[in-house]
Amino acid sequence: MIRTWGKALLLLVLLTILAACGASSTTDAVVAAPTVVPTVAPTAAPAANKGDSVTAAGLRTFVIVPEQSKASYLVDEEFFAGALAKLGINAGKAKVVGSTQAIAGQLQLDLSNLAAALGDNSFTVQMNTLVTNQPPRDKWIREDGPKFNAHPVASFKATAIQGAPATYKDGEEVNFKLVGDLTVREQTKPATFDVKAKLVGDTLTGVATAQQLLLSDFGIDPPNFANTLTVADPFGIEVQFTAKEQK
């Protein structure tokens, strides 16, 4: 009987030790196991609007070639008797044109649907490079008056297109309006350019004109020199452009 109880007691001790070892192994396994971070699938980008995709795909970009383009301002002047002695100009009215080829920018259009949303249609002009038929006038607009040496860059950025045909064929001349913002001397005003353009191959050529703008809207006082000349407040802009397609 004593031997039986002894065997039973020994068996119980062995079971207890084995249970303890098993618990220890389980604990170690839990501690040693690496932390598993659940993988979160990346959020899918929102699907592009079908119309936007079509518009973007149809856009073609034409970059202005300065050597083949010209930006001009047009303004009316009236010369009086004193202009002959001071400037060598006879009395009378004249249309003054100042031009430069220091122009940069681009037209970005969907020629399969000109009425579609615009891309980036904008240009800049270096105003202190404008030249007329009178060097004294050019010097005056750079250093006095408008002081274009201090405010050299004028810019236009289109925000909408109007009056464009629904379809276009290569080689046809097309007319439309570009509506946007004109900035001169850091002052921005709305402006509309009437555009006449034609595409042949990869070259877009045309003329864009804006009329009935006011010098005073851009902080320029129309010159008025007693007994010499006056300058009208209204003025116009003409841009003759050649632009090559950028692919």
C-alpha positions as CSV (number, residue, x, y, z in Angstrom):
1,M,0.0,0.0,0.0
2,I,2.8,2.4,0.9
3,R,4.6,1.5,-2.3
4,T,1.3,2.2,-4.3
5,W,0.8,5.6,-2.7
6,G,4.5,6.4,-3.3
7,K,4.1,5.6,-7.0
8,A,0.9,7.7,-7.1
9,L,2.7,10.6,-5.4
10,L,5.6,10.4,-7.8
11,L,3.3,10.3,-10.8
12,L,1.5,13.4,-9.5
13,V,4.8,15.3,-9.0
14,L,5.9,14.4,-12.5
15,L,2.5,15.6,-14.0
16,T,2.8,18.8,-12.1
17,I,6.3,19.4,-13.4
18,L,5.2,18.6,-17.0
19,A,2.3,21.0,-16.7
20,A,4.5,23.7,-15.4
21,C,7.0,23.2,-18.3
22,G,4.1,23.2,-20.8
23,A,2.8,26.5,-19.4
24,S,6.3,28.1,-19.6
25,S,6.7,27.0,-23.2
26,T,3.4,28.4,-24.1
27,T,4.2,31.7,-22.5
28,D,7.6,32.0,-24.2
29,A,5.9,31.2,-27.5
30,V,3.4,34.0,-27.0
31,V,6.1,36.5,-26.1
32,A,8.5,35.5,-28.9
33,A,5.8,35.6,-31.6
34,P,6.2,38.7,-33.8
35,T,3.4,41.3,-33.6
36,V,1.3,41.0,-36.7
37,V,0.1,44.4,-38.1
38,P,-2.9,44.0,-40.3
39,T,-2.4,45.1,-43.9
40,V,-4.7,47.9,-45.0
41,A,-5.3,48.0,-48.7
42,P,-4.5,51.5,-50.1
43,T,-7.5,53.7,-50.8
44,A,-8.3,53.7,-54.4
45,A,-8.0,57.0,-56.2
46,P,-11.4,58.5,-57.1
47,A,-12.4,57.6,-60.6
48,A,-11.8,60.5,-63.1
49,N,-14.8,62.2,-64.4
50,K,-15.4,60.7,-67.8
51,G,-15.9,64.2,-69.4
52,D,-12.8,65.5,-67.8
53,S,-10.8,62.5,-69.1
54,V,-12.0,63.1,-72.6
55,T,-11.3,66.8,-72.4
56,A,-7.8,66.3,-71.1
57,A,-7.0,63.7,-73.7
58,G,-8.1,66.1,-76.5
59,L,-6.1,69.1,-75.4
60,R,-3.2,70.2,-77.7
61,T,-0.6,72.7,-76.6
62,F,0.8,75.3,-79.0
63,V,3.8,77.4,-77.7
64,I,4.3,80.9,-79.0
65,V,7.4,81.4,-81.1
66,P,8.7,84.9,-80.2
67,E,10.7,85.4,-83.4
68,Q,7.6,84.9,-85.5
69,S,5.2,86.8,-83.2
70,K,4.5,90.4,-82.2
71,A,2.6,92.1,-79.4
72,S,1.5,95.8,-79.9
73,Y,-0.4,98.5,-78.2
74,L,-2.5,101.0,-80.2
75,V,-3.5,104.4,-78.9
76,D,-4.8,107.7,-80.4
77,E,-2.6,110.8,-80.0
78,E,-3.3,114.4,-81.0
79,F,-0.4,116.7,-81.7
80,F,-0.6,120.5,-81.5
81,A,1.4,123.3,-82.9
82,G,4.2,123.0,-80.4
83,A,4.9,119.4,-81.4
84,L,6.6,120.5,-84.6
85,A,9.3,122.5,-82.8
86,K,9.7,120.1,-79.9
87,L,9.3,116.7,-81.6
88,G,9.4,117.4,-85.3
89,I,5.8,116.2,-85.7
90,N,3.2,118.1,-87.5
91,A,-0.1,119.0,-85.8
92,G,-2.9,116.5,-86.2
93,K,-4.2,113.2,-85.0
94,A,-2.3,110.0,-85.2
95,K,-2.7,106.3,-84.4
96,V,0.4,105.3,-82.4
97,V,1.6,101.7,-82.5
98,G,4.2,100.3,-80.1
99,S,5.4,96.8,-80.7
100,T,7.7,94.1,-79.3
101,Q,8.6,90.5,-80.0
102,A,9.4,89.9,-76.3
103,I,6.3,87.7,-75.9
104,A,6.0,84.2,-74.4
105,G,3.1,81.9,-73.7
106,Q,0.9,79.2,-75.1
107,L,-2.6,78.2,-76.4
108,Q,-4.0,75.0,-75.2
109,L,-7.2,73.9,-77.0
110,D,-9.3,70.8,-77.8
111,L,-9.6,71.2,-81.5
112,S,-12.0,68.3,-81.7
113,N,-14.4,70.5,-79.6
114,L,-13.3,74.1,-79.3
115,A,-16.2,74.8,-77.0
116,A,-14.8,72.3,-74.4
117,A,-13.1,73.5,-71.2
118,L,-9.9,75.5,-71.7
119,G,-6.4,74.4,-70.8
120,D,-3.7,76.9,-70.0
121,N,-4.1,79.8,-72.4
122,S,-1.8,82.7,-71.3
123,F,0.9,85.0,-72.5
124,T,3.3,87.6,-71.1
125,V,4.9,90.7,-72.7
126,Q,7.9,92.6,-71.7
127,M,6.5,96.1,-71.8
128,N,9.8,97.9,-71.4
129,T,10.8,96.6,-74.9
130,L,8.0,98.3,-76.8
131,V,9.2,100.4,-79.6
132,T,7.3,103.1,-81.6
133,N,8.4,105.5,-84.3
134,Q,9.5,108.0,-81.7
135,P,12.5,107.1,-79.4
136,P,11.6,110.0,-77.0
137,R,8.2,108.5,-76.5
138,D,9.7,105.1,-75.9
139,K,12.1,106.5,-73.3
140,W,9.2,108.4,-71.6
141,I,7.0,105.3,-71.2
142,R,9.9,103.3,-69.7
143,E,11.3,105.9,-67.3
144,D,8.4,108.3,-66.7
145,G,4.6,108.0,-67.2
146,P,3.8,104.2,-67.0
147,K,7.4,103.5,-65.8
148,F,7.6,100.2,-67.5
149,N,11.2,99.7,-66.5
150,A,9.8,99.3,-62.9
151,H,6.8,97.3,-64.1
152,P,8.1,95.4,-67.1
153,V,5.8,92.4,-67.4
154,A,2.2,92.4,-68.6
155,S,0.2,89.2,-68.7
156,F,-3.1,87.7,-69.9
157,K,-4.7,84.5,-68.7
158,A,-7.8,83.2,-70.3
159,T,-10.6,81.8,-68.1
160,A,-13.3,81.0,-70.8
161,I,-13.8,80.6,-74.5
162,Q,-16.8,82.0,-76.3
163,G,-18.3,81.7,-79.8
164,A,-16.1,78.7,-80.9
165,P,-17.4,76.3,-83.4
166,A,-18.2,72.7,-82.3
167,T,-15.9,71.2,-84.9
168,Y,-12.7,72.2,-86.6
169,K,-10.9,71.0,-89.8
170,D,-7.2,71.5,-90.3
171,G,-6.5,74.5,-92.5
172,E,-9.7,76.3,-91.7
173,E,-9.7,79.8,-90.3
174,V,-11.7,80.0,-87.1
175,N,-13.0,82.9,-84.9
176,F,-13.6,82.8,-81.2
177,K,-13.2,84.9,-78.0
178,L,-10.9,84.3,-75.1
179,V,-12.2,85.9,-71.9
180,G,-9.8,86.4,-69.0
181,D,-7.7,88.6,-66.8
182,L,-5.2,91.2,-68.1
183,T,-2.6,92.4,-65.7
184,V,-0.5,95.6,-66.4
185,R,1.6,97.4,-63.7
186,E,0.4,94.8,-61.2
187,Q,-3.2,95.8,-61.7
188,T,-5.7,93.2,-63.0
189,K,-8.8,93.9,-65.1
190,P,-11.1,91.7,-67.1
191,A,-10.4,91.6,-70.8
192,T,-11.7,89.8,-73.9
193,F,-9.6,89.0,-77.0
194,D,-11.1,88.4,-80.4
195,V,-9.1,85.6,-81.9
196,K,-8.8,84.7,-85.5
197,A,-6.6,81.6,-86.0
198,K,-5.7,78.8,-88.4
199,L,-3.9,75.5,-87.9
200,V,-1.7,74.0,-90.6
201,G,0.2,70.8,-89.6
202,D,1.7,71.6,-86.2
203,T,1.7,75.4,-86.6
204,L,-1.1,77.6,-85.3
205,T,-1.1,81.2,-86.6
206,G,-3.5,84.1,-86.0
207,V,-4.3,87.4,-84.5
208,A,-5.8,88.3,-81.1
209,T,-7.1,91.8,-80.4
210,A,-8.6,93.5,-77.4
211,Q,-10.3,96.9,-77.8
212,Q,-11.6,99.7,-75.6
213,L,-9.3,99.1,-72.7
214,L,-8.5,102.2,-70.6
215,L,-5.0,103.4,-69.5
216,S,-6.5,104.8,-66.4
217,D,-7.8,101.3,-65.3
218,F,-4.1,100.3,-65.0
219,G,-3.0,103.3,-63.1
220,I,-1.7,105.2,-66.1
221,D,-2.6,108.9,-66.5
222,P,-3.1,109.6,-70.2
223,P,-0.4,112.1,-71.1
224,N,-1.4,115.7,-71.7
225,F,1.4,118.1,-72.5
226,A,0.1,121.7,-73.1
227,N,0.4,122.9,-76.7
228,T,2.2,119.7,-77.6
229,L,0.1,116.6,-77.5
230,T,-2.6,114.6,-75.7
231,V,-3.1,110.9,-75.5
232,A,-6.5,109.3,-75.4
233,D,-7.5,107.1,-72.4
234,P,-8.8,104.1,-74.5
235,F,-6.2,101.8,-76.0
236,G,-6.1,98.4,-77.8
237,I,-3.8,95.4,-77.9
238,E,-3.0,93.3,-80.9
239,V,-1.1,90.0,-80.7
240,Q,0.1,88.4,-84.0
241,F,1.2,84.9,-83.1
242,T,2.8,81.9,-84.5
243,A,2.7,78.9,-82.1
244,K,4.2,75.4,-82.6
245,E,2.6,72.3,-81.2
246,Q,4.4,70.8,-78.2
247,K,4.1,67.0,-78.0
